[in-house]
């Protein structure tokens, strides 16, 4: 056996994935999840890490249900890689308990968590006022256009056309590997116009600490911890869009998945059209422009 630090194994594993087709859409997720583990346990040799330590790490980070299982999946693949490279002999990640059939069935029955107009207004108002609006574009495109978190973080200002009111998601930035054009509601255009033109370059800013802080300040961070709350902004946009337009195929196309996926995972929880209209009438304070420095 050739002992190796967990952090080094993670680096080797991510490098090994760079040429994989799957890496186009999933490498960002692998990098984030395994990177978090490496920052905590990276200085330990991988063969010395136990199942109990991995479980404790998941508990300490308060990962539950589907998020916990997503981490388990990444860990299993990392340990399989380490075994193949002779850095360890046992895949301790496989011993992390999976969700029971009853729990999986219960989770499937829970509709996706969504936010209402008042919560999104509070979130975007907070993002506008926090650190010169650094996180405003990210929160705006996720909550009002339904972009996936990683799509938003890869989105380039060059692909945002405020005049035509549409965004272009290239294949390499999409989870499905297919490109698409996403129409922008008027409210989203209004929010993005708060960012001065000279700052509309590169990809949309994103920082984990800022992401956490804005949600805390807006009083909505707990919403992400609800069952099926991980993609709450995307779910909110999809549910309100469907209620507003009543066209499942149209909403599914905007979200970048097929109608079957929409039926299974994005069932509307918005009761009235008035709620949907209020959601897409969330606007920045009149006359507000972010005074950013160069």
C-alpha positions, 0 to 999 in steps of 0.5 A, a space after each residue: 500500500 502507498 499511504 497518501 494524504 486525503 487532500 492529495 488523493 482529492 487533487 489526484 481524483 479531480 485531475 483524473 476526471 478532467 477528460 471525462 464527459 461527465 466532468 462537463 456538468 458535474 466536476 464543479 459539484 465534486 470539487 465543492 463537496 470533496 474540497 470541503 472534506 479535504 479542508 477538514 480531514 485533508 491532513 490525514 492519510 486516507 487509509 486511516 480515516 474511518 466510517 465513524 469520522 466521515 459520519 461525524 463530519 456529515 453530522 457536524 455540518 448538519 447534512 441531512 437526507 438527500 444532501 447527505 446521500 449526495 456526499 456519500 456518493 462522492 465519498 464512495 467514488 473517491 475511496 474507490 479511486 484510492 483503492 485502485 491507486 493502492 492508497 487504501 484497502 477498504 471503502 469506508 464510505 460504503 458503510 455510511 447508512 443510506 436512506 431507508 426505503 420508507 424515508 425515500 418514499 416520504 421524501 418523494 411525497 414532500 413537494 419542493 420548498 419554495 419562497 413567496 414574494 415577500 421572502 424573495 423581496 427581502 432576500 434581493 433587497 438585502 443582496 442589493 445593500 450588502 457589500 455593494 450588491 456583490 451577490 445580487 446578480 446570483 440571487 436574482 437569476 436563481 430566484 427569478 429565472 430559475 437557473 441552477 446554482 452552478 449555472 448561475 455561478 458559471 454564467 458570464 455577463 457576456 451571455 446576459 442581454 438586458 435589451 433582448 431580455 434573455 440569457 444564454 446558458 452554454 452547454 458547458 455551463 448546463 447540468 444536462 450538457 445542452 445549451 438553452 436560452 432563458 427569457 428574463 422577466 421584467 423584474 429580473 432585468 430591473 434588478 440586474 440593471 442595478 449593477 453599473 455597466 462597468 461591473 458587468 464583466 466576467 462571471 457572476 460573483 459568488 463567495 460562500 461566506 457572502 452567500 451565507 451572510 446575505 441569507 442570514 441577514 435576510 432571515 431566510 437561511 433556514 429555508 435552505 435546510 428544509 426537506 428539498 430546500 437545497 434548490 429553493 430559489 429554482 423551485 420558487 421560480 418554476 412554481 410561480 412561472 407555471 402558476 402564472 402561465 399555466 404552460 408546463 412545457 414552457 416552464 420546463 423549457 425555461 428550467 432546462 429539463 423535460 416535462 416528466 422531470 417537471 411533473 416529478 420534482 417541480 409540482 406547483 405549490 402556488 395556490 393563486 395567480 395573484 401570488 404568482 403575479 406578486 412574485 414576478 413583481 418583486 422590484 428594487 427600490 425606486 431610484 436605487 443604483 449600486 454605487 460600486 467602485 472600480 
